[in-house]
Amino acid sequence: MPSESTVLAIDTATEVCSVAVLSGDRLTELIEVVGQRHSERVLPMVDAALDRAGLSLVDIDFFAFGAGPGSFTGLRIACGVVQGLAYGKRKRVVPVGNLRALAARAFAVTTEGEVLLAAIDARMNEAYCAIYRRDEQVTETRAPALERPPALVQLALVGQVDIVAGNALAAFSGIWPREKSWAAMPDVIPSAASIAHLARFDAAHGLSVAPELAAPVYVRDQVALTLAQRRQAANALPSSERDVRVGGPAHCAREQQ
């Protein structure tokens, strides 16, 4: 059954909310830019995607979600919704990494290139990144990690990548050399569609879990710089900038959205 399974996938790791239903060769996907309104929109989008696909929750064999890295709040929403849906229908869950889903999407867009660096802006002057090889399962050759922008170029060179994909290309545009040996794909993003396809493959190879065991992959343990860390960084700034960068209540740490 898993190789022909019907999968419902959800991704809320960014400001984009996407839901996909993969049944046989038919893919139904809904995508909305929702900002921080994932919790309001995700279930109505699930209902709409199922309706458009002509299916109901009882027809779903596996539930999948974008497991991260990404927005801490968004990852918890996707995981929690999928856990609830799967538990209610006594089905299993397939967590799919967002960087792997990004790589899968990029490989689908171009037939050129075999090794890809996926890199997305993690804020706080850092990027989430990983390296993948083109094959049926989109094999991870370097695990997702958190890196400073200058390290991304070194990773691309040492990893001999053919493609660099993700919004880190635009977010840190100043670090990338003009003369490069890889194709740049800054506009490629992961979505529920690529998550659904990868989830079907993973389910067929026994990589699903019970709903209560599903969990996001945060990569970053810390969601914002502490006040002490910001003061330490500000001490290196000229005094004219120091008072602007570190101050009162307006500078309190907030969770990454």
N, C-alpha and C positions, 0 to 999 in steps of 0.2 A: 503493500500500500504506500509506503513513504515516497517511492519514486514518482508516483502519480498522485500524491496527496494534495488535498486542498488546504491552502495556507492563508491565514489572515495575519498581516504584518502591520505594525504600528511604529512610527518613528517620530519622536518629539524631542530629539537631542539638540535642535537649534530653534531659531525663531520660526522655522517652517514645520508645520504639522502635516504628516502624510500617512495615509492608510491605503493598503493594497490587499486585494483578494486575488490569489492565483489558483485557478481551477483548471486542470488540464493545460491546454495551451493558451487559455484566455486569462488575460491580466486586466483587472480593474483597479485603477489608482485614482485617489483624490488627494490634491495638494493645496494647502492654504498657508499663506504667511500670516501667522497669528500672534507674533510677538510673544507675550507672556500669558496668552489665553488658551494654552493647551488643554487645561483641565475643563474648560468650557466647551471646547470644540471637538475633542477627540472622540467621545462617544457618539455625538450626532454624525460625525464623519464615518464612524464604523457602521452605523445604521444605513447611511446613504450608500456606502460602498457595497454592502451586502445586497441592498435593494437593487442597485444598478447591475450587480452580478447575477441577480435572480436566485440568491441563496439566503440561508439563515444560519444562525450560530451552530445549529445541530449538524450542518453540512461541513463544518470546519474540522479538519483532522489535526492540525497543529496551529498553535498561536506563536507568533514571532515578534520580537521587538528589537529596536536599535539599542544595543546594550552599552554603547559609549566607545570612547570618551565623548563628552559633550557637556551641555548644561546639567548641573547637578539636579536641579529641580525637574527639568525635562526628562532626564533618565528615570527618575523615580516615578514620574507620572506614567510613562510607557510601561515600565516594569509592573507597577501596581495594577494598571488596567488589564494587561495581558494575564497577570496572575488571577485576577478575579474572573475574567471570562473563561479561562482554561479550567479553573477549579470548579466553576459552576457546571461545566459540561464534561468534567472528568477527562480532560485532554491534556496533552503535554505541551511544554513550552520550548522554543528554540531561541536562545539569545544569540544575536549576530552583532559583531563589532561594527561600529560606524565607519571606521577607517577601512576596514575590509569591504564594506558595502560601497564606499566611495571608490575604492580601487576597482571593484567589479563594474561599476558604472563607467568609469574611465576606459576600461578594457573593452566595454561594449560599444563605446563611441568610436574608438579607433582600432584598427587591426594591426597597427604598427607598434612595436615595442613589446618587450617581454618582462621587464622589471620596472616597478613603479614605486616611487616615494609618495605616500599620501600624507599631506600636512595641512592641518587646519589651525586657525587662530584660537589659542586657549586663553587669551587675554593675559594681563599681568606681564606682558612682553615675553610670552612663551608660546610654544606650539605643541600640539599633539601630533605625533608622527609615527609611521611604521612603513615597512617595505614589504611588497608583495610580488609574487611571481604569477605570470599569466598561465593559468590552467583551469580545469573544471571547477576546482574548489577555491580558487584564488588563494594560493598558499602563502602564509605569512613567513617571511624569512628574517624579519626583525620585528620583535614584539612592540606593541604600542608603548610609547614613552613620552615624557615631557621634556622638551629641549628649548634652549634659548635660540632665537632666530639665526645667529651666525653658524650654529652647529648644523643647520639644515643643509647648507651648501656642502659642507664636508661630508655629510651623510650621502648626498646625491653623488658626489665624486667617488667616495670610497665604495659605495654600493653599486657603482657603475649602472645607475638607473637610466632607463630610456625615456621615462615619463615622470614628471612631477605634477601632481594634481592636488587641488584643494585651495581654499581661500587664503592660505598662508602666503601664496605667491603675490597676492595683492596687498594683504595686511602688512607684509614686511618686504615691500617691493624694492627697497634700497639695498638689500643684501644679495640679491641675485645677480650674477655676472651677465654682462651683455652677450658675451660669447659663451655659449653653453652647448653641451652635448646631448641635451634631453629636450623632449617636447614639453611645453608648458600648457597645462589645462586648469586655469584658475577658476573657471566657472562650474566645474563639475562638483556636484554635491551628492551625498548619499540620500537615498529615499526608501520608502517602504517597498517599492517595486524590487530594487536590488536586494533588499533584506529578505523579501519573500522567496526569491529564486535561490539565494544562498541557504535559507532555512530549509527549503525542500531538499536540497542536496545533503545538508547536515542531518536532517531527520532520517533520510535513507541510509545514512552511515551511523546511526545510533547515537547521534549527538543531541538528543532532546533531553529535557529534565522535567521532573515533577514541578508543578507550579510553585510550590513553597521553596524550591531550591533555586529558582531563577533570581539572578541578581545583576545589577549594572556593574560595569567596569569603569571606575572613576579615573584611574591613573593618577590624578592629582589628589592628594590627601587634604590639601589646604585650599579653601575656596576664595580667600582674599588675603592680601598682605595685612599683617597686624600693624597696630599703630607704631610699635617699637621698630618694626622692619622699615616702615615708611620714613620714620625719623632718621634711621641709620642711612637710608638711601639719600635723604634730603641733606644730610650733613656734607655730602660730596658736592652739593649744588652751590652756586654763588649765593651770597646772602640775600640778594635781591629776589631770587626765586624761592628761597627756603620758606618764607612765611606763607607763600601762596600754596606750596605743595603740601605742607603739614600744618594742620590747624585744629579747629574745634569740632563740634558734633557733625558738621557736614562731611567730615572725612572718615566717619565710622565705617568699619568694614561691613560690606554687604555681600550676601551670597551671590555667586555668579549666576546670571540668568541665561 
